[in-house]
């Protein structure tokens, strides 16, 4: 497997938000992390990627190499890249400049290799080609999301984590983005996608973890997980008040 997380605890300051989360992602696999707002999904993937805001413990391995003691920049160098929620591109920079920033961790590579990476990204997102010299802030929301994903791919990840990549996108753009994610998984990249839409996750992913109140409450192949079962797993716990305290920050 390309990503293994064991007994992850994370939170804000001294408050634990994520409690005992374990999950895996294999090469050529797309895995969903599903849950309602406040379930702890964003806290989980930020902690995995080395972006920690407080209490933290657990094991995070990329291709068998422990990375839990590393900062985010070194985690990227080990092959794990997070595309954060909200795109967070540089609006005043061109699309080309945004994409090339993603290859900073590979700056010691020959320039021709970095150019090949750019060509691969453009092959995945051909709609960006006419806008390479356009300021990214002038693009549509869907195009900006493509830039954000493309920038992450410029680092050549073994594991790509996407936090709510389809938020605010029209259905056709969401479908296009999932097509690209599937293509990446088929090429050998492990993909972990945080998704609020149960329907999208079960339609496109190979497996899924259901998260609520900082814990994994259900997991399995998408054939085993029906929309009704996932909703019951989340809402049943919400109604009963079970599990860990609800996250104070949105995810």
N, C-alpha and C positions, 0 to 999 in steps of 0.2 A: 504494500500500500504506500501511497505517496504522502498521506497525512494521517497521523494517529494522535488523537487527543485523549488523555486519560485523567479522570478525576480533576477536572478544571474547576477552580474556584476563582472568581473575579468580582470586582465591584468598584465602588467609588469611595475614596478615603478608607475608613475602617468598615464600611458597610458592605457585606457580601451580597451580590445580586445574582450571580451565577453559582450554583452549588452542585459540585460533583458531576459535571458534564463530561461524557466520554463519547467520542465519535470517530469514524474513520472515513477516508476517501481513497479510492484506488485509482490508478491510472485508467484512462478510457471510461471514466464513470462520472455521471452528473448526479449529485446528491443535493436534496433540498433540506433546508432548515426552516420549518414552518412554525408560525405562532402569531398570536395577536400582538398588538402594541403593548409594550411593557413586559413582554415575556422574557427578555434578556438576550435576544438574538444578536443585536448589535454589540452589546457588551462582550458576548462570547467571541464573535469573530475579531473584534478589536484586540482582545486579549491574546487570541491565537496568533495574530499578526504582529504582536509586540507593542501594541498601543495600549498601555495599561494605566489606569487612572487611580489605582488604590490597591486594596488587598488582592493578592494573586498567589496561587499555588497550582501545581499540577504539572503534567508532562505533555509537551508538544514536540512531536518528531516529524521531520520532513525527510522522506526517503531514509528513515532510520536514524537520522542525525538529530539529537536534542537541540531545540532552539529556544526553549522557554526562558533561558537566561539572557537572551540576546535582545537588543533594541530593534526597532522596526526596520531600520536601514539594513542591518545585518541579516534579518529574517528574509528580506527581499533577496539579498545576495545568496541565500541558501535555496531560493527557488519558490518562495511563497509570496504571492502578491494579493493585496486586498484592494478592490475597487470600492471605495466607500459610498455610503448612501449620500444622495444629493449631488453627485457628479464631481463637484469641487475642482473644476477645471480653471485655468487662468484665462479669464475673459478677455483681457487686453492683449493676450498673445495669440499668434496665429495657430491654426490647427496643426501645421507642421511643427511649430515650436513646442506646442503641448505634447505631441507624440514623441518628439525627440527627447524631451525631458524624462520620459519613461525609461530610456536606455541609460540613465546616469549610472546605475549600478553595474553596467556592462561597458563603461567608458574605456576600459583597458583593452577591449576587443578591437580588432582591426575595423576601420571605418567601413570597409566593404561589407563586413558581417552585419553591422548595425543598419546599413542600407538594405540588406536583404531582409532584415526583420521588418523594416518599414514597408517593404514590398509585400510581405506576407500579411501585414495588418491591412494594407490597402486592398489586397485581394479579398479579405473577409468583409471589408466595408467599402466597396467600390463607390458608394454614394458620396463618400467624403472627398473623392479625387478632385472635383471642381472647386473645392473650398480650402485647399491646403494653405493658401496664402490669405485666407479670410480670418479676421479676428474671431476667436471661438465664441465670444459673447454674442455675436450676431447670428449664430446658428439657432435652429429650432431645438426644443428640448430633446427630441429623439436623436438629432445629430450630435448634440452635446454628450449624450449618453454613449454614443458610438466612440466619440473622442476619448471619454473617460476609460472605456474598456480597452480601446486601442492603446492608450498610454500604458495601461497595466501590462498588456501583451508585449510591449517593447522591452520589458525586463526579461522576457523568455521564461515565464514561470513553469514550474512543474505542477504547482497547485495554484489555481485562480479562485479567489473568493469574491463573490459579488454580493453586495448588501443592497437589497431592494432595487435591483437594476431596472425593473419595469414600472416603478412608481411614477405615476403621472403620464404614462405613455398610452397612446391609442392602441387598441387591440392588434392592429396590423404591425405596428412597430414592436410590440411585445413579442409577437410571433417571430419577427425577423431576428430579434435579439436572442431568443431561445434557439433559433436555427443556428446562429453563430456559436452559441455555447455548446450545442450538440456537435458541431463540426470540430470545435476545439477538443472536446472529450474524445471524439473518435480519432483525433490525431495523437492522443497519448497524454493529454493534460488532465489532471484531476480537477473537477469543477465542483465547488460548494456554493450554492446559491441560497441566500436568505430571501424568503418569499412569504408575503402575507396571503397571497391568493392560493388557497388550497387547490383550486381547480388547475391553475397553471402548473403548480409543482407536481401534482399527480399526473398531469398530462405529459410532461416533458422529462421528468427526472427518472432515474433508475431506482433510487431508494430515497427515503425521506426520514428525517427525525422531526418529531413534533415536540415543541418546547412550550412550557408554561410555568410561570413563576420561578424562573431560573433553573428549571430542571428539564431533562428529557423525559417525557411522559409516555411516548409511544415511538416505535421505530420499525421499519421493515421495508420490503419491496413495495413499489407502488401498486402492484397487483393485490397485495395483502391489505393495503390501506385504502378504504373507501372514504369519500368526502364526509360521509355521515359519521364514520368511526373517528376520523380526525377531529371533526367538530365536537363530537361527544367527549373526546379526550381532553380538549381544551375547555369547553364550556362546563363540562361536568365538574372539573376541578375548581373552576371559577365559582360555581354555585355552592360547592361544598366548603370552599375556603381552604382546601388542602394545599400542601406543598410549601415551598419556600416563600418568603415575603415578596410581594410584587415589586418589580424594579421601579425606582424613583425616576429614572431617566427613560425617555422614549427609545424604542428599538424597532 
